[in-house]
Amino acid sequence: MDSLFKDIFGIFKFIEDIFSGIQKLLMPPKPFSWQTLIYLSVFSWILSYFATDYVKDIIALCGWLFLMAGTAWYTTDDPLRVPGTFMPVGAVITGFLVSVFAFGHQENIITSRTIVLWPTISALITAIPDFFEGTGTESKAQIPKLPDRQKIIILVASCMLISCWIQFYFVMDNWLKEYPTLLADKFQSRTFVTRIDNQVKIPPNGVVLLNKLQPLVEEQIVARPWSEVERWLLDANQQVGNLGNRVIEKNLVKFGEKQLWRVEPRVVNIKSGYQLDILSIWTGPSFNQRGFYLKKSCRITPVSASNKPDNKGAVAEIVCDRLNKFIAGTPPARQ
């Protein structure tokens, strides 16, 4: 019986020790501490969930301020420095929170602007204590000493340079999304772009134009009287140009490079009929000063049920190459 009571008391003692450990871990050592600020931030966010309108925004704002202040306090009590600098790791964490608070939004908390300004804000937070002397309520503003000024200038300038490079990455990424044809150019010779391979890539939008244009041209020619087809080929510049504009407007509407593509035909007499070359020409920036274009060749020939040499009663047949050719240089002149 005694052993049973001992076991029961032992269990209660174990549970009491667990609760004591949790209480010691969570209970702030004093009312004014970083733990208090963190708890206030959590409490504010919980309250903001039940609030509405501008009251919700005000309470959420207080939550962010408490979180940033508590994080900054905790990480600066015994600061761990970023290797090679005098920047505390806490300043990096606090800078991230400040950047998210200032430049994030509900749909996407972490935006490109948040990432770009993070290093600079962290550097400014690191520099703030050097402009004050003393601690607590006895601190007063001061001008940093000369060695400190040099360190601050170097740190802030370095972080601003990092922000510039991050911004440059986002600008390049946006350009390449809006102008994917730039990826097909010889950017491997540029020091700021790394290519996995050195192979020439055919511009995808140029391929799309030719592949979408081919069936439209075939509809205009196939099985039509040969005399009508010849008249159509005489006016090929306008005919193909109109079809090309329709294809560009429909298939490149989401790309900023839509205005940098144009479609032109080239008609050449051959022994059996005509050769129609459809060109999608890139007019934007290019590593090659003469630019480049893509070409799809189609052979148009008369097909007749009779053996009359004058092709009376003949209809047109068109056969186009399966693959498009990528050609660096100026397209041939119109005839």
Secondary structure, 3 states (H helix, E strand, C coil): CHHHHHHHHHHHHHHHHHHHHHHHHHCCCCCCCHHHHHHHHHHHHHHHHHCCHHHHHHHHHHHHHHHHHHHHHHHHHCCCECCCCCCEHHHHHHHHHHHHHHHCCCCCCCCHHHHHHHHHHHHHHHHHHHHEECCHHHCEECCCCHHHHHHHHHHHHHHHHHHHHHHHHHHHHHHHHHCHHHHHCCHHHCCCCCCCCCCCCCCHHHHHHHHHHHHHHHHHHCCCEHHHHHHHHHCHHHHHHHHHHHHHHHHCCCCHHHHHEEEEEEEEEECCEEEEEEEEEECCCCCCCCCEEEEEEEEEEEECCCCCCCCCCCEEEEEECCCCEEEECCCCCCC
